[in-house]
Amino acid sequence: MTSDQPHLLLHTYFRSSCTARVRTALHLKNLPYEPSYLHLLQKEHLSPTYSTINPSASVPTLTITPSSGPKIVIRQSVAILEFLDEYFPDTPQLLPPLSDPVRRAKVRELVNILVADVQPPTNLRNLRRLKKIAKGDEEVVNAWAKEIMIEGLRAFDALAEKYSEGGRYSVGDEVTMADVVLAPAVEGAFRYGVEVKRLGTVWRIYEEIKGIEAFRRGSWKCQEDTPEELREKE
């Protein structure tokens, strides 16, 4: 890191798909960061200290401390991803260039399928609420999450089949924000028994991106706060 490189502090939890997006992006951009671990199951994100930083009491939160000037705090994963593109323009970009608004829209469209239609109703906070409504019935909760994940990934699959245009990734031959968001969504779907291999385009893209080092390093299996029994074996 150069002396004028901002210090990046990322509040993270190993299982958080939203944080995995940011971890992967930081690795793709070769931007060193300091992790600050919050254990969501132990409700560390609900502490008054953290809630002051992020009123949503969610992860991720990225704090940027420049060599001069005030700190910058960005919350919500997609806002962080777009900020990283704009604040570090000399790093690999996650959105196509401004000169290609159609491809940019395609990437955003795919991203929004997962971040708007899939992740919110299946995140830990909402699944806990559903469990209360279902009187503790885990089968109901798991079936709910699985159904939503299947629907969202099917929609992603249908569009990515067109948007990949014969390329390796979700939109052509360049890794984009759509791929960064897809990887943790697929890994989350595995946990609920979604047969992702049946989604031909999604599975093909996932097979491509999981071999990229930045995606491996961003995965929940490879974090310092990942329990030993869940870690990826070398």
Phi and psi in degrees as GROMACS dihedral restraints (atoms count N, CA, C in turn):
[ dihedral_restraints ]
;  ai    aj    ak    al  type     phi  dphi    fc
    3     4     5     6     1   -77.0    20    10
    4     5     6     7     1   163.1    20    10
    6     7     8     9     1   -63.6    20    10
    7     8     9    10     1   -26.4    20    10
    9    10    11    12     1   -97.1    20    10
   10    11    12    13     1     6.6    20    10
   12    13    14    15     1   -73.0    20    10
   13    14    15    16     1   126.4    20    10
   15    16    17    18     1   -60.3    20    10
   16    17    18    19     1   150.3    20    10
   18    19    20    21     1   -86.0    20    10
   19    20    21    22     1   128.9    20    10
   21    22    23    24     1  -111.1    20    10
   22    23    24    25     1   124.6    20    10
   24    25    26    27     1  -116.4    20    10
   25    26    27    28     1   120.9    20    10
   27    28    29    30     1  -114.7    20    10
   28    29    30    31     1   118.0    20    10
   30    31    32    33     1   -78.8    20    10
   31    32    33    34     1   125.0    20    10
   33    34    35    36     1  -144.9    20    10
   34    35    36    37     1   159.6    20    10
   36    37    38    39     1  -140.5    20    10
   37    38    39    40     1   134.9    20    10
   39    40    41    42     1   -57.4    20    10
   40    41    42    43     1   -36.4    20    10
   42    43    44    45     1   -85.3    20    10
   43    44    45    46     1    -8.6    20    10
   45    46    47    48     1   -71.4    20    10
   46    47    48    49     1   115.9    20    10
   48    49    50    51     1   -66.9    20    10
   49    50    51    52     1   -33.3    20    10
   51    52    53    54     1   -64.5    20    10
   52    53    54    55     1   -41.8    20    10
   54    55    56    57     1   -71.6    20    10
   55    56    57    58     1   -32.8    20    10
   57    58    59    60     1   -59.2    20    10
   58    59    60    61     1   -35.5    20    10
   60    61    62    63     1   -58.0    20    10
   61    62    63    64     1   -46.1    20    10
   63    64    65    66     1   -72.2    20    10
   64    65    66    67     1   -42.2    20    10
   66    67    68    69     1   -56.9    20    10
   67    68    69    70     1   -46.0    20    10
   69    70    71    72     1   -62.5    20    10
   70    71    72    73     1   -43.9    20    10
   72    73    74    75     1   -61.5    20    10
   73    74    75    76     1   -42.0    20    10
   75    76    77    78     1   -62.8    20    10
   76    77    78    79     1   -39.1    20    10
   78    79    80    81     1   -69.8    20    10
   79    80    81    82     1   -39.8    20    10
   81    82    83    84     1   -60.1    20    10
   82    83    84    85     1   -36.9    20    10
   84    85    86    87     1   -88.0    20    10
   85    86    87    88     1    -1.2    20    10
   87    88    89    90     1    56.5    20    10
   88    89    90    91     1    45.0    20    10
   90    91    92    93     1  -107.6    20    10
   91    92    93    94     1   109.9    20    10
   93    94    95    96     1   -64.0    20    10
   94    95    96    97     1   145.2    20    10
   96    97    98    99     1  -146.1    20    10
   97    98    99   100     1   157.9    20    10
   99   100   101   102     1  -101.5    20    10
  100   101   102   103     1   123.1    20    10
  102   103   104   105     1   -83.5    20    10
  103   104   105   106     1   143.2    20    10
  105   106   107   108     1  -123.0    20    10
  106   107   108   109     1   112.4    20    10
  108   109   110   111     1   -87.1    20    10
  109   110   111   112     1   133.3    20    10
  111   112   113   114     1  -123.6    20    10
  112   113   114   115     1   124.9    20    10
  114   115   116   117     1   -90.0    20    10
  115   116   117   118     1   106.9    20    10
  117   118   119   120     1   -67.0    20    10
  118   119   120   121     1   -35.8    20    10
  120   121   122   123     1   -67.5    20    10
  121   122   123   124     1   -25.1    20    10
  123   124   125   126     1   -93.9    20    10
  124   125   126   127     1     6.5    20    10
  126   127   128   129     1    62.1    20    10
  127   128   129   130     1    31.1    20    10
  129   130   131   132     1   -67.0    20    10
  130   131   132   133     1   -24.0    20    10
  132   133   134   135     1   -72.3    20    10
  133   134   135   136     1   -11.4    20    10
  135   136   137   138     1   -93.8    20    10
  136   137   138   139     1     3.0    20    10
  138   139   140   141     1   -66.0    20    10
  139   140   141   142     1   148.2    20    10
  141   142   143   144     1   -57.0    20    10
  142   143   144   145     1   -34.9    20    10
  144   145   146   147     1   -62.8    20    10
  145   146   147   148     1   -48.5    20    10
  147   148   149   150     1   -73.4    20    10
  148   149   150   151     1   -36.9    20    10
  150   151   152   153     1   -62.4    20    10
  151   152   153   154     1   -25.4    20    10
  153   154   155   156     1   -68.6    20    10
  154   155   156   157     1   -37.6    20    10
  156   157   158   159     1   -73.4    20    10
  157   158   159   160     1   -44.2    20    10
  159   160   161   162     1  -130.8    20    10
  160   161   162   163     1    98.8    20    10
  162   163   164   165     1   -58.8    20    10
  163   164   165   166     1   -20.7    20    10
  165   166   167   168     1   -76.6    20    10
  166   167   168   169     1   -12.1    20    10
  168   169   170   171     1    52.7    20    10
  169   170   171   172     1    49.0    20    10
  171   172   173   174     1  -134.9    20    10
  172   173   174   175     1   167.5    20    10
  174   175   176   177     1  -117.6    20    10
  175   176   177   178     1   150.9    20    10
  177   178   179   180     1   -92.5    20    10
  178   179   180   181     1   163.3    20    10
  180   181   182   183     1  -131.8    20    10
  181   182   183   184     1   131.2    20    10
  183   184   185   186     1  -114.3    20    10
  184   185   186   187     1   124.7    20    10
  186   187   188   189     1  -111.3    20    10
  187   188   189   190     1   125.1    20    10
  189   190   191   192     1  -110.5    20    10
  190   191   192   193     1   123.3    20    10
  192   193   194   195     1  -112.8    20    10
  193   194   195   196     1   101.0    20    10
  195   196   197   198     1   -69.2    20    10
  196   197   198   199     1   165.9    20    10
  198   199   200   201     1   -64.5    20    10
  199   200   201   202     1   -23.8    20    10
  201   202   203   204     1  -147.3    20    10
  202   203   204   205     1   150.3    20    10
  204   205   206   207     1    98.5    20    10
  205   206   207   208     1   173.3    20    10
  207   208   209   210     1   -73.9    20    10
  208   209   210   211     1   160.1    20    10
  210   211   212   213     1   -66.3    20    10
  211   212   213   214     1   152.2    20    10
  213   214   215   216     1  -119.2    20    10
  214   215   216   217     1   129.9    20    10
  216   217   218   219     1  -121.7    20    10
  217   218   219   220     1   122.8    20    10
  219   220   221   222     1  -120.8    20    10
  220   221   222   223     1   131.4    20    10
  222   223   224   225     1  -117.9    20    10
  223   224   225   226     1   156.5    20    10
  225   226   227   228     1    80.3    20    10
  226   227   228   229     1   128.9    20    10
  228   229   230   231     1   -63.3    20    10
  229   230   231   232     1   -44.0    20    10
  231   232   233   234     1   -68.7    20    10
  232   233   234   235     1   -37.1    20    10
  234   235   236   237     1   -60.5    20    10
  235   236   237   238     1   -39.2    20    10
  237   238   239   240     1   -66.6    20    10
  238   239   240   241     1   -44.3    20    10
  240   241   242   243     1   -60.5    20    10
  241   242   243   244     1   -44.8    20    10
  243   244   245   246     1   -68.5    20    10
  244   245   246   247     1   -37.1    20    10
  246   247   248   249     1   -60.8    20    10
  247   248   249   250     1   -43.6    20    10
  249   250   251   252     1   -60.9    20    10
  250   251   252   253     1   -40.2    20    10
  252   253   254   255     1   -60.2    20    10
  253   254   255   256     1   -44.2    20    10
  255   256   257   258     1   -78.9    20    10
  256   257   258   259     1   -36.9    20    10
  258   259   260   261     1   -79.2    20    10
  259   260   261   262     1   -28.8    20    10
  261   262   263   264     1  -121.8    20    10
  262   263   264   265     1    70.3    20    10
  264   265   266   267     1   -67.7    20    10
  265   266   267   268     1   -15.9    20    10
  267   268   269   270     1   -89.8    20    10
  268   269   270   271     1     2.4    20    10
  270   271   272   273     1   -93.6    20    10
  271   272   273   274     1   163.9    20    10
  273   274   275   276     1   -53.8    20    10
  274   275   276   277     1   130.1    20    10
  276   277   278   279     1   -90.8    20    10
  277   278   279   280     1   142.4    20    10
  279   280   281   282     1   -92.4    20    10
  280   281   282   283     1   -13.5    20    10
  282   283   284   285     1  -115.4    20    10
  283   284   285   286     1   145.1    20    10
  285   286   287   288     1   -57.8    20    10
  286   287   288   289     1   163.7    20    10
  288   289   290   291     1   -63.6    20    10
  289   290   291   292     1   157.4    20    10
  291   292   293   294     1   -57.5    20    10
  292   293   294   295     1   -25.6    20    10
  294   295   296   297     1   -71.4    20    10
  295   296   297   298     1    -7.2    20    10
  297   298   299   300     1  -125.9    20    10
  298   299   300   301     1    70.5    20    10
  300   301   302   303     1   -63.8    20    10
  301   302   303   304     1   -27.3    20    10
  303   304   305   306     1   -67.3    20    10
  304   305   306   307     1   -46.2    20    10
  306   307   308   309     1   -66.8    20    10
  307   308   309   310     1   -35.7    20    10
  309   310   311   312     1   -61.2    20    10
  310   311   312   313     1   -41.7    20    10
  312   313   314   315     1   -65.3    20    10
  313   314   315   316     1   -38.4    20    10
  315   316   317   318     1   -62.5    20    10
  316   317   318   319     1   -44.0    20    10
  318   319   320   321     1   -61.5    20    10
  319   320   321   322     1   -47.2    20    10
  321   322   323   324     1   -63.3    20    10
  322   323   324   325     1   -35.9    20    10
  324   325   326   327     1   -61.1    20    10
  325   326   327   328     1   -47.8    20    10
  327   328   329   330     1   -64.0    20    10
  328   329   330   331     1   -42.6    20    10
  330   331   332   333     1   -57.9    20    10
  331   332   333   334     1   -45.1    20    10
  333   334   335   336     1   -70.4    20    10
  334   335   336   337     1   -25.9    20    10
  336   337   338   339     1   -57.9    20    10
  337   338   339   340     1   -42.8    20    10
  339   340   341   342     1   -83.6    20    10
  340   341   342   343     1   -40.9    20    10
  342   343   344   345     1   -82.1    20    10
  343   344   345   346     1   -19.5    20    10
  345   346   347   348     1  -106.0    20    10
  346   347   348   349     1   -43.3    20    10
  348   349   350   351     1   -91.1    20    10
  349   350   351   352     1   -27.6    20    10
  351   352   353   354     1  -105.1    20    10
  352   353   354   355     1   -55.1    20    10
  354   355   356   357     1   -67.1    20    10
  355   356   357   358     1   -46.0    20    10
  357   358   359   360     1   -57.8    20    10
  358   359   360   361     1   -48.6    20    10
  360   361   362   363     1   -73.1    20    10
  361   362   363   364     1    -8.9    20    10
  363   364   365   366     1  -115.8    20    10
  364   365   366   367     1    12.1    20    10
  366   367   368   369     1   -79.8    20    10
  367   368   369   370     1   167.5    20    10
  369   370   371   372     1   -57.8    20    10
  370   371   372   373     1   -43.0    20    10
  372   373   374   375     1   -60.4    20    10
  373   374   375   376     1   -45.7    20    10
  375   376   377   378     1   -77.1    20    10
  376   377   378   379     1   -30.7    20    10
  378   379   380   381     1   -67.2    20    10
  379   380   381   382     1   -33.1    20    10
  381   382   383   384     1   -65.4    20    10
  382   383   384   385     1   -39.3    20    10
  384   385   386   387     1   -64.8    20    10
  385   386   387   388     1   -42.9    20    10
  387   388   389   390     1   -63.2    20    10
  388   389   390   391     1   -37.5    20    10
  390   391   392   393     1   -61.6    20    10
  391   392   393   394     1   -36.8    20    10
  393   394   395   396     1   -65.1    20    10
  394   395   396   397     1   -44.5    20    10
  396   397   398   399     1   -63.1    20    10
  397   398   399   400     1   -37.3    20    10
  399   400   401   402     1   -84.8    20    10
  400   401   402   403     1    10.8    20    10
  402   403   404   405     1    55.8    20    10
  403   404   405   406     1    41.6    20    10
  405   406   407   408     1    81.1    20    10
  406   407   408   409     1     7.1    20    10
  408   409   410   411     1   -77.0    20    10
  409   410   411   412     1   102.5    20    10
  411   412   413   414     1   -64.0    20    10
  412   413   414   415     1   -33.4    20    10
  414   415   416   417     1   -63.3    20    10
  415   416   417   418     1   -39.3    20    10
  417   418   419   420     1   -63.5    20    10
  418   419   420   421     1   -45.5    20    10
  420   421   422   423     1   -62.4    20    10
  421   422   423   424     1   -46.9    20    10
  423   424   425   426     1   -66.8    20    10
  424   425   426   427     1   -37.8    20    10
  426   427   428   429     1   -65.7    20    10
  427   428   429   430     1   -39.3    20    10
  429   430   431   432     1   -58.8    20    10
  430   431   432   433     1   -51.9    20    10
  432   433   434   435     1   -63.1    20    10
  433   434   435   436     1   -43.4    20    10
  435   436   437   438     1   -62.3    20    10
  436   437   438   439     1   -44.6    20    10
  438   439   440   441     1   -60.9    20    10
  439   440   441   442     1   -44.5    20    10
  441   442   443   444     1   -65.5    20    10
  442   443   444   445     1   -40.8    20    10
  444   445   446   447     1   -64.2    20    10
  445   446   447   448     1   -42.3    20    10
  447   448   449   450     1   -61.2    20    10
  448   449   450   451     1   -46.9    20    10
  450   451   452   453     1   -60.3    20    10
  451   452   453   454     1   -45.2    20    10
  453   454   455   456     1   -66.9    20    10
  454   455   456   457     1   -43.2    20    10
  456   457   458   459     1   -68.3    20    10
  457   458   459   460     1   -32.3    20    10
  459   460   461   462     1   -64.0    20    10
  460   461   462   463     1   -42.4    20    10
  462   463   464   465     1   -64.2    20    10
  463   464   465   466     1   -43.9    20    10
  465   466   467   468     1   -59.3    20    10
  466   467   468   469     1   -45.3    20    10
  468   469   470   471     1   -59.0    20    10
  469   470   471   472     1   -44.5    20    10
  471   472   473   474     1   -63.1    20    10
  472   473   474   475     1   -42.4    20    10
  474   475   476   477     1   -76.1    20    10
  475   476   477   478     1   -40.9    20    10
  477   478   479   480     1   -64.3    20    10
  478   479   480   481     1   -28.9    20    10
  480   481   482   483     1   -58.4    20    10
  481   482   483   484     1   -37.3    20    10
  483   484   485   486     1   -81.8    20    10
  484   485   486   487     1   -44.9    20    10
  486   487   488   489     1   -73.3    20    10
  487   488   489   490     1   -23.7    20    10
  489   490   491   492     1   -69.7    20    10
  490   491   492   493     1   -23.4    20    10
  492   493   494   495     1    52.0    20    10
  493   494   495   496     1    39.6    20    10
  495   496   497   498     1    79.6    20    10
  496   497   498   499     1     2.4    20    10
  498   499   500   501     1   -83.8    20    10
  499   500   501   502     1  -175.5    20    10
  501   502   503   504     1   -85.2    20    10
  502   503   504   505     1   -22.5    20    10
  504   505   506   507     1  -121.3    20    10
  505   506   507   508     1  -170.0    20    10
  507   508   509   510     1   -63.1    20    10
  508   509   510   511     1   -36.8    20    10
  510   511   512   513     1  -132.9    20    10
  511   512   513   514     1    85.7    20    10
  513   514   515   516     1    82.4    20    10
  514   515   516   517     1  -152.1    20    10
  516   517   518   519     1  -101.1    20    10
  517   518   519   520     1    10.3    20    10
  519   520   521   522     1  -115.7    20    10
  520   521   522   523     1   137.8    20    10
  522   523   524   525     1   -64.7    20    10
  523   524   525   526     1   132.7    20    10
  525   526   527   528     1  -129.6    20    10
  526   527   528   529     1   179.8    20    10
  528   529   530   531     1   -57.6    20    10
  529   530   531   532     1   -31.7    20    10
  531   532   533   534     1   -60.9    20    10
  532   533   534   535     1   -39.9    20    10
  534   535   536   537     1   -70.2    20    10
  535   536   537   538     1   -39.5    20    10
  537   538   539   540     1   -60.8    20    10
  538   539   540   541     1   -36.8    20    10
  540   541   542   543     1   -80.8    20    10
  541   542   543   544     1   -31.4    20    10
  543   544   545   546     1   -67.3    20    10
  544   545   546   547     1   -43.0    20    10
  546   547   548   549     1   -54.7    20    10
  547   548   549   550     1   -53.9    20    10
  549   550   551   552     1   -68.3    20    10
  550   551   552   553     1   -25.3    20    10
  552   553   554   555     1   -66.4    20    10
  553   554   555   556     1   -41.7    20    10
  555   556   557   558     1   -65.3    20    10
  556   557   558   559     1   -44.5    20    10
  558   559   560   561     1   -65.2    20    10
  559   560   561   562     1   -33.6    20    10
  561   562   563   564     1   -68.0    20    10
  562   563   564   565     1   -37.2    20    10
  564   565   566   567     1   -65.1    20    10
  565   566   567   568     1   -34.5    20    10
  567   568   569   570     1   -55.4    20    10
  568   569   570   571     1   -40.0    20    10
  570   571   572   573     1   -62.7    20    10
  571   572   573   574     1   -26.2    20    10
  573   574   575   576     1  -102.8    20    10
  574   575   576   577     1    11.5    20    10
  576   577   578   579     1    79.9    20    10
  577   578   579   580     1    18.0    20    10
  579   580   581   582     1   -69.8    20    10
  580   581   582   583     1   129.9    20    10
  582   583   584   585     1   -85.3    20    10
  583   584   585   586     1    80.0    20    10
  585   586   587   588     1   -64.6    20    10
  586   587   588   589     1   -28.3    20    10
  588   589   590   591     1   -60.1    20    10
  589   590   591   592     1   -22.1    20    10
  591   592   593   594     1   -74.3    20    10
  592   593   594   595     1   -15.1    20    10
  594   595   596   597     1   -95.5    20    10
  595   596   597   598     1    93.3    20    10
  597   598   599   600     1   -55.3    20    10
  598   599   600   601     1   -47.7    20    10
  600   601   602   603     1   -72.8    20    10
  601   602   603   604     1   -43.4    20    10
  603   604   605   606     1   -59.5    20    10
  604   605   606   607     1   -44.9    20    10
  606   607   608   609     1   -65.7    20    10
  607   608   609   610     1   -41.4    20    10
  609   610   611   612     1   -60.9    20    10
  610   611   612   613     1   -45.1    20    10
  612   613   614   615     1   -64.7    20    10
  613   614   615   616     1   -44.1    20    10
  615   616   617   618     1   -60.8    20    10
  616   617   618   619     1   -41.1    20    10
  618   619   620   621     1   -60.7    20    10
  619   620   621   622     1   -35.0    20    10
  621   622   623   624     1   -69.9    20    10
  622   623   624   625     1   -50.8    20    10
  624   625   626   627     1   -75.8    20    10
  625   626   627   628     1   -27.0    20    10
  627   628   629   630     1   -68.3    20    10
  628   629   630   631     1   -16.1    20    10
  630   631   632   633     1   -86.0    20    10
  631   632   633   634     1    -5.7    20    10
  633   634   635   636     1   -83.4    20    10
  634   635   636   637     1   131.4    20    10
  636   637   638   639     1   -56.5    20    10
  637   638   639   640     1   -39.7    20    10
  639   640   641   642     1   -62.6    20    10
  640   641   642   643     1   -35.7    20    10
  642   643   644   645     1   -71.5    20    10
  643   644   645   646     1   -39.0    20    10
  645   646   647   648     1   -62.7    20    10
  646   647   648   649     1   -44.4    20    10
  648   649   650   651     1   -68.6    20    10
  649   650   651   652     1   -26.6    20    10
  651   652   653   654     1   -84.8    20    10
  652   653   654   655     1   -13.9    20    10
  654   655   656   657     1   -65.9    20    10
  655   656   657   658     1   154.3    20    10
  657   658   659   660     1   -64.1    20    10
  658   659   660   661     1   -20.1    20    10
  660   661   662   663     1   -77.0    20    10
  661   662   663   664     1   -12.1    20    10
  663   664   665   666     1  -121.3    20    10
  664   665   666   667     1    22.6    20    10
  666   667   668   669     1   -96.4    20    10
  667   668   669   670     1   155.5    20    10
  669   670   671   672     1   -62.0    20    10
  670   671   672   673     1   -30.6    20    10
  672   673   674   675     1   -93.0    20    10
  673   674   675   676     1     6.6    20    10
  675   676   677   678     1   -73.1    20    10
  676   677   678   679     1   125.7    20    10
  678   679   680   681     1   -55.2    20    10
  679   680   681   682     1   144.8    20    10
  681   682   683   684     1   -54.4    20    10
  682   683   684   685     1   -39.7    20    10
  684   685   686   687     1   -70.4    20    10
  685   686   687   688     1   -14.5    20    10
  687   688   689   690     1  -103.6    20    10
  688   689   690   691     1    -5.6    20    10
  690   691   692   693     1   -69.7    20    10
  691   692   693   694     1   151.0    20    10
  693   694   695   696     1   -68.1    20    10
  694   695   696   697     1   131.2    20    10
  696   697   698   699     1   -84.0    20    10
  697   698   699   700     1   133.9    20    10
